[in-house]
Amino acid sequence: AGFPPESSWELSKNVENATIWWPAPERFSILGLETLGYTNEIVLPITIKRINTSNSVKLAGNIRYLACEKICIPYDTDIALKIYL
């Protein structure tokens, strides 16, 4: 139900690309509809490819996702992480 999670990394520095490794979703029913998603908490590993391997990295962006129980509520979450070398 709803839309798949979306990520944007355009505020990052020294990042060629970043890939979120989504775990396999669970199958469950919401209001009689079959759907896929996650319950409780999940860990989302991120692989980062740097532009310059001798410089620090700032990963910054936004993730859009839905949280559903009886209804689905869209969320926008800003995230940021600096990795110093």
Beta strands, then each sheet from edge to edge (+ up, - down):
strand 1: 6-8
strand 2: 15-20
strand 3: 26-30
strand 4: 33-37
strand 5: 46-50
strand 6: 57-68
strand 7: 72-83
sheet 1: 1+ 6- 7+
sheet 2: 2+ 5-
sheet 3: 3+ 4-
end
